[in-house]
């Protein structure tokens, strides 16, 4: 509790001199995905957005084994309590996954995998052996999910993987996250009911992260010189198609029900009016500040480091081929970003619908 209070005070009063360690080292281990999701710039092949560039804009396609071992070594040396998050683009198809996870375990570093779970069944034994926490992204019941993901058996294969992992390791840490879109509104309770008997750590519903062009344009007038923003995740999503009355009723009902695992919504929206504001007034900031610039950094496959994770600005903080994690975490570029965020009252205009805006 004292540590959390000190961190909060540090963020508020001295953002340019942050004295605490990162909690996550996020890894962009590859630039390929085996699905084609409707709500994702990578899936829709819009490679011009910050989000897509952060995920697929670097080379080589796969992070070299020697680089990921260097990251693990430096994490163990400088930040042994930080977790390594294999997150982008689809880590289960990363060719050095097993060797790097084994190496991280030998170094005493905790690991997690964020995955679409298409090939989870094949990897379940190894993930169980390494005590790797698994975060699975699903988009609703079977037919809804498969349509959104562009694969007629992606849901079934994910479930097979979950069941295989639980069979091998009944206490495996598995969480499921579902992005709310126009296509799965009205099916969220059905989705929960499907998994109600699974021993999950959590099911989290995430409101769509999106940046309309007019929000990006306004942001760039103020901050574009240093933190250029682009429209993002708007190619196939039409906010006008979100049935917000139905969504609010569903959120309200789910919040009254009880499951054997925690069920969360991010952000937590407390009224129908706030829900309407979130989707129809994206220029209005929801949240007070970005927490992730004080907890996360992401390493791309070419060794370059960006703030937070794939949804942040395509801002190079440094490169692990010429610097180390500690110098980058305490470096001038990240210090300036934290200070500029404070100047902008905690969030930039283009941060208005980011999952890190708390």
C-alpha positions in Angstrom: 0.0 0.0 0.0 2.8 2.4 0.9 4.6 1.6 -2.4 1.5 2.3 -4.4 1.0 5.7 -2.6 4.6 6.6 -3.3 4.3 5.6 -7.0 1.1 7.8 -7.3 2.9 10.7 -5.7 5.9 10.3 -7.9 3.7 10.2 -11.1 1.9 13.3 -10.0 4.8 15.5 -8.8 7.9 14.3 -10.6 6.9 12.5 -13.8 10.3 13.3 -15.4 12.1 11.5 -12.5 10.3 8.2 -12.0 12.0 6.2 -9.4 10.2 2.8 -9.8 10.7 -0.1 -12.1 8.6 -1.2 -15.0 6.0 -3.9 -14.2 5.8 -5.3 -17.7 8.3 -5.7 -20.6 5.9 -6.2 -23.5 7.4 -8.2 -26.5 6.5 -7.8 -30.1 8.1 -11.1 -31.0 6.8 -11.3 -34.6 5.0 -9.3 -37.3 2.5 -11.9 -38.5 -1.0 -13.0 -37.5 -2.9 -16.2 -38.5 -6.3 -14.5 -38.4 -8.0 -11.5 -40.0 -10.0 -9.7 -37.4 -12.5 -7.1 -38.5 -11.8 -4.6 -35.7 -8.0 -4.7 -36.1 -5.9 -2.6 -38.5 -3.6 -5.6 -39.1 -6.6 -7.8 -40.0 -8.0 -5.2 -42.4 -4.6 -4.6 -43.9 -4.5 -0.9 -43.0 -0.8 -0.7 -42.4 -0.7 3.1 -42.1 -1.9 3.5 -38.6 0.3 3.7 -35.5 -1.2 0.5 -34.2 -0.3 -1.4 -37.4 3.1 0.1 -37.6 3.8 -0.8 -34.0 2.8 -4.4 -34.7 4.0 -5.1 -38.2 6.2 -2.2 -39.3 9.6 -3.5 -38.1 12.0 -6.1 -39.5 12.9 -8.9 -39.2 9.5 -10.6 -39.1 10.6 -12.7 -36.0 12.6 -11.3 -33.1 16.0 -13.1 -33.3 16.7 -15.5 -30.5 19.8 -13.7 -29.4 17.8 -10.5 -29.0 15.1 -12.0 -26.9 17.7 -13.7 -24.7 19.4 -10.2 -24.3 16.0 -8.8 -23.1 15.6 -11.7 -20.7 19.1 -11.2 -19.3 18.6 -7.5 -18.8 15.2 -8.0 -17.2 16.7 -10.5 -14.8 19.6 -8.0 -14.1 17.7 -4.7 -13.8 14.0 -5.6 -13.2 13.7 -9.2 -11.9 10.1 -8.6 -10.6 8.9 -7.4 -14.0 6.9 -9.8 -16.2 7.6 -10.6 -19.8 4.4 -10.3 -21.9 4.5 -12.0 -25.2 1.8 -10.0 -26.9 2.2 -9.2 -30.6 1.4 -10.1 -33.2 0.6 -13.7 -32.6 3.2 -15.2 -30.2 2.1 -18.8 -30.5 3.5 -18.9 -34.0 6.8 -17.4 -33.0 9.5 -19.9 -33.9 11.7 -19.3 -30.8 8.8 -19.4 -28.4 9.7 -22.6 -26.5 13.4 -21.9 -26.3 12.9 -18.3 -25.1 10.2 -19.3 -22.5 12.6 -22.0 -21.1 15.4 -19.4 -20.9 13.1 -17.0 -19.1 12.1 -19.7 -16.6 15.7 -20.5 -16.0 16.3 -16.8 -15.2 13.4 -16.7 -12.8 11.3 -14.3 -15.0 7.5 -14.7 -15.0 5.9 -14.8 -18.5 2.5 -14.4 -20.1 1.1 -15.0 -23.6 -1.6 -13.0 -25.2 -3.0 -15.1 -28.0 -5.9 -15.8 -30.3 -5.5 -19.4 -29.2 -5.8 -20.9 -32.7 -2.8 -23.1 -32.1 -3.1 -23.3 -28.3 -3.8 -27.1 -28.3 -0.4 -27.8 -29.9 1.4 -25.5 -27.4 -0.6 -26.4 -24.2 1.9 -29.0 -22.8 4.8 -26.6 -23.1 2.9 -23.6 -21.6 1.8 -25.8 -18.7 5.3 -26.9 -18.0 6.6 -23.4 -17.9 3.8 -22.0 -15.7 3.1 -19.3 -18.4 -0.1 -17.3 -17.8 -2.4 -17.2 -20.8 -4.6 -14.3 -21.9 -6.9 -15.4 -24.7 -8.7 -13.0 -27.1 -12.2 -14.2 -28.1 -15.0 -12.2 -29.6 -18.2 -13.9 -28.6 -20.0 -17.2 -29.1 -18.8 -19.6 -31.8 -20.5 -18.2 -34.9 -20.0 -14.6 -34.0 -16.3 -15.1 -33.1 -15.6 -17.0 -36.3 -17.2 -14.4 -38.5 -15.2 -11.6 -36.8 -12.0 -13.5 -37.0 -12.4 -14.7 -40.6 -11.8 -18.4 -39.7 -14.7 -20.9 -39.6 -13.1 -23.0 -36.7 -11.1 -20.4 -34.7 -13.5 -20.6 -31.7 -13.6 -24.4 -31.7 -9.8 -24.5 -31.8 -9.4 -22.0 -29.0 -11.8 -24.1 -26.8 -9.9 -27.3 -27.6 -6.7 -25.5 -26.6 -8.2 -24.2 -23.3 -9.5 -27.7 -22.5 -6.2 -29.3 -23.3 -4.3 -26.9 -21.1 -6.7 -27.4 -18.2 -6.5 -31.2 -18.6 -2.7 -31.0 -18.3 -2.7 -28.4 -15.6 -6.0 -28.0 -13.9 -4.9 -24.8 -12.1 -3.5 -23.2 -15.2 -3.9 -19.4 -15.2 -6.2 -18.6 -18.1 -8.1 -15.3 -18.7 -10.3 -14.5 -21.6 -10.9 -11.0 -23.0 -13.5 -10.0 -25.5 -13.6 -6.7 -27.4 -17.1 -5.3 -27.6 -18.0 -4.5 -31.3 -21.1 -3.9 -33.3 -21.2 -7.7 -34.2 -21.3 -9.2 -30.7 -23.6 -6.8 -28.8 -26.5 -8.9 -27.6 -24.3 -12.0 -27.3 -22.1 -11.1 -24.4 -24.2 -13.0 -21.8 -24.3 -16.1 -24.1 -20.5 -15.9 -24.3 -20.2 -15.8 -20.5 -22.7 -18.7 -20.2 -20.6 -20.9 -22.5 -17.6 -20.5 -20.2 -19.4 -20.5 -16.8 -18.1 -23.9 -15.7 -14.5 -23.3 -16.8 -12.0 -22.4 -14.0 -10.9 -19.1 -15.5 -9.0 -16.4 -13.7 -11.1 -13.7 -15.3 -13.4 -12.8 -18.3 -12.9 -9.2 -19.3 -15.0 -7.2 -21.8 -13.1 -4.3 -23.4 -14.9 -1.4 -25.1 -13.6 -0.9 -28.6 -10.3 1.2 -28.8 -10.7 3.5 -31.7 -9.4 6.8 -33.0 -11.5 8.7 -35.6 -9.7 10.9 -38.1 -11.1 14.1 -36.6 -9.7 13.2 -33.2 -6.3 12.4 -34.7 -6.3 15.7 -36.7 -7.1 17.8 -33.6 -4.4 15.9 -31.6 -1.8 16.6 -34.3 -2.5 20.3 -34.2 -1.4 20.3 -30.6 1.0 17.4 -30.3 1.7 16.0 -33.8 5.2 17.3 -34.0 6.3 15.0 -31.2 3.6 12.3 -31.0 1.9 11.9 -34.3 -1.5 10.3 -34.2 -3.4 8.4 -36.9 -6.9 7.2 -37.3 -7.1 3.6 -36.0 -9.4 0.6 -36.0 -12.0 2.4 -38.1 -11.9 0.5 -41.4 -14.7 -1.9 -40.9 -16.1 -0.7 -37.6 -19.1 1.7 -37.8 -19.8 3.3 -34.5 -23.3 4.2 -35.7 -24.1 0.4 -35.9 -23.5 -0.1 -32.1 -26.8 -0.7 -30.5 -26.0 1.2 -27.3 -29.5 0.6 -25.7 -29.0 -3.1 -26.1 -25.4 -2.9 -24.9 -26.3 -1.0 -21.8 -29.0 -3.4 -20.9 -26.6 -6.3 -21.3 -23.9 -4.6 -19.2 -26.4 -3.9 -16.5 -27.7 -7.5 -16.5 -24.2 -9.0 -16.4 -23.2 -6.8 -13.5 -26.1 -8.2 -11.5 -25.1 -11.8 -12.2 -22.6 -14.0 -10.4 -20.0 -16.2 -11.9 -17.2 -18.4 -10.5 -14.7 -16.0 -12.0 -14.5 -12.2 -12.0 -16.2 -10.4 -14.9 -14.9 -6.9 -15.7 -15.6 -4.2 -18.2 -12.8 -1.8 -19.3 -13.3 1.0 -19.0 -16.0 0.7 -16.3 -18.9 2.8 -17.6 -21.5 3.5 -15.0 -24.5 4.9 -16.9 -26.2 4.8 -20.3 -25.2 8.5 -20.8 -21.5 7.7 -20.2 -21.8 4.8 -22.7 -23.2 7.2 -25.3 -20.4 9.6 -24.6 -17.7 6.9 -25.0 -18.9 5.9 -28.4 -20.5 9.0 -29.9 -18.3 11.7 -28.5 -14.7 10.3 -28.8 -13.2 13.8 -28.6 -14.2 13.9 -24.9 -11.6 12.4 -22.7 -12.6 9.5 -20.6 -10.1 8.7 -17.9 -7.7 10.9 -16.0 -4.2 9.7 -17.0 -2.1 7.1 -18.7 -0.8 4.5 -16.2 1.1 2.4 -18.8 3.9 4.9 -19.4 4.9 4.3 -15.8 4.5 0.5 -15.9 5.2 -0.8 -19.4 7.6 -0.6 -22.3 7.4 -2.6 -25.5 10.3 -4.1 -27.5 9.7 -4.7 -31.2 11.3 -7.4 -33.3 14.1 -5.1 -34.5 15.1 -4.1 -30.9 13.5 -0.7 -31.0 11.5 0.2 -27.9 8.3 2.1 -27.8 6.1 3.4 -24.9 3.6 1.1 -23.2 2.4 -1.3 -25.9 1.2 -1.6 -29.5 -1.6 0.9 -29.2 0.7 3.7 -28.1 2.5 6.3 -30.3 5.1 5.0 -32.7 7.8 6.8 -30.7 11.2 5.2 -30.6 12.6 5.4 -27.0 15.9 3.6 -27.9 17.1 0.4 -29.3 18.4 -2.6 -27.3 21.2 -3.3 -29.9 22.8 0.0 -28.7 21.3 0.6 -25.2 19.9 -1.4 -22.3 16.5 -1.5 -20.7 17.6 0.6 -17.7 18.9 3.4 -19.8 15.8 3.5 -22.0 13.4 3.3 -19.0 15.2 6.2 -17.5 15.9 8.0 -20.7 15.2 11.5 -21.9 12.5 10.6 -24.5 10.3 8.7 -22.0 10.8 11.3 -19.4 9.6 14.0 -21.8 6.6 11.9 -22.8 5.6 11.5 -19.1 6.1 15.2 -18.5 4.1 16.2 -21.7 1.3 13.9 -20.6 1.1 15.8 -17.3 1.1 19.1 -19.2 -1.9 17.8 -21.2 -3.7 16.9 -17.9 -2.8 13.3 -18.1 -3.9 12.3 -21.6 -3.4 13.6 -25.1 -6.5 14.1 -27.3 -5.7 10.9 -29.3 -5.5 8.9 -26.0 -9.2 9.5 -25.5 -10.3 5.9 -26.3 -7.2 4.0 -25.5 -7.4 1.0 -23.1 -4.6 2.6 -21.0 -6.6 5.7 -20.2 -7.6 5.3 -16.5 
